[in-house]
């Protein structure tokens, strides 16, 4: 799978990755099986990795850097988008105003 690093901690070899399938985020914790060869992955980097579904979260493993800083503003853009929609309900699509509700006609 491909994804963009949203956050990373090079000291602890951890990262949070936004996945190409737009599903749940993937969490990477250094496992010694990285193809990075001592390099770190940083926010905005495009990476390729293996994904597994854990009981509580998706796990990324064996990350490989594809393009450094390919999406440098993605994390900021996502934060801004959430801030712009802060009043929208979190468990469903935005509610429509009564005037916008579709009218059903009997057939």
Secondary structure per residue as TSV (DSSP state, phi and psi in degrees):
chain	resnum	aa	ss	phi	psi
A	1	X	-	360.0	153.6
A	2	X	E	-107.5	154.5
A	3	X	E	-165.9	169.9
A	4	X	E	-114.4	131.5
A	5	X	E	-70.4	123.9
A	6	X	E	-94.1	-33.2
A	7	X	E	-151.6	145.3
A	8	X	E	-150.3	156.0
A	9	X	E	-131.0	100.8
A	10	X	T	-69.0	-26.9
A	11	X	T	-65.6	-38.6
A	12	X	T	-100.8	-2.3
A	13	X	T	58.7	51.3
A	14	X	E	-122.7	153.0
A	15	X	E	-156.7	155.5
A	16	X	E	-115.8	129.8
A	17	X	E	-124.2	132.0
A	18	X	E	-87.1	120.2
A	19	X	E	-86.9	150.8
A	20	X	T	-61.7	-23.7
A	21	X	T	-84.0	0.6
A	22	X	-	59.6	23.0
A	23	X	-	-82.8	-155.0
A	24	X	S	-61.7	154.8
A	25	X	-	-65.0	155.0
A	26	X	E	-109.6	141.3
A	27	X	E	-110.5	129.2
A	28	X	E	-110.5	129.1
A	29	X	E	-125.8	126.3
A	30	X	-	-47.1	128.4
A	31	X	-	-123.8	6.9
A	32	X	S	80.2	-2.3
A	33	X	-	-111.6	27.3
A	34	X	-	-80.2	148.9
A	35	X	S	-94.2	16.7
A	36	X	S	-83.6	-16.4
A	37	X	T	50.5	51.5
A	38	X	T	89.5	-16.9
A	39	X	-	-76.7	161.6
A	40	X	-	-109.0	161.3
A	41	X	-	-104.9	137.7
A	42	X	-	-121.5	158.4
A	43	X	T	-52.6	134.1
A	44	X	T	96.1	-12.0
A	45	X	-	-76.3	140.9
A	46	X	E	-90.6	126.6
A	47	X	E	-128.0	155.2
A	48	X	E	-113.1	140.8
A	49	X	E	-157.4	166.6
A	50	X	E	-92.2	145.8
A	51	X	E	-122.4	142.5
A	52	X	E	-138.0	148.3
A	53	X	E	-94.3	116.9
A	54	X	-	-91.7	178.4
A	55	X	S	-65.7	-34.0
A	56	X	S	-116.3	-15.0
A	57	X	S	-162.5	165.1
A	58	X	E	-83.7	141.1
A	59	X	E	-116.7	133.0
A	60	X	E	-99.3	142.8
A	61	X	E	-142.5	161.3
A	62	X	E	50.6	51.9
A	63	X	E	-67.4	147.2
A	64	X	E	-133.3	126.8
A	65	X	E	-69.0	124.8
A	66	X	E	-99.6	-47.8
A	67	X	E	-148.5	122.0
A	68	X	T	-74.5	132.5
A	69	X	T	54.5	39.3
A	70	X	T	-74.0	-25.1
A	71	X	T	-135.4	66.4
A	72	X	T	-65.9	-21.1
A	73	X	T	-107.9	6.7
A	74	X	H	-58.7	-49.6
A	75	X	H	-58.9	-44.7
A	76	X	H	-64.4	-41.4
A	77	X	H	-63.5	-39.6
A	78	X	H	-66.2	-42.0
A	79	X	H	-60.6	-43.2
A	80	X	H	-63.4	-42.2
A	81	X	H	-63.4	-39.5
A	82	X	H	-67.2	-41.2
A	83	X	H	-62.3	-38.0
A	84	X	H	-68.5	-25.3
A	85	X	T	-110.8	25.0
A	86	X	T	-61.1	-26.7
A	87	X	T	-86.0	-8.3
A	88	X	S	-73.5	145.2
A	89	X	-	-60.2	144.7
A	90	X	T	-84.1	-17.8
A	91	X	T	-109.6	23.8
A	92	X	S	177.1	-178.5
A	93	X	S	-69.4	161.3
A	94	X	-	-57.8	140.6
A	95	X	-	-70.9	144.0
A	96	X	-	-87.2	146.6
A	97	X	-	-68.0	151.1
A	98	X	G	-52.1	-36.3
A	99	X	G	-69.1	-20.1
A	100	X	G	-92.4	-7.0
A	101	X	S	-68.4	136.8
A	102	X	-	-70.5	148.3
A	103	X	-	-100.8	131.1
A	104	X	-	-96.3	137.1
A	105	X	-	-112.4	140.6
A	106	X	-	-69.8	143.3
A	107	X	-	-101.7	360.0
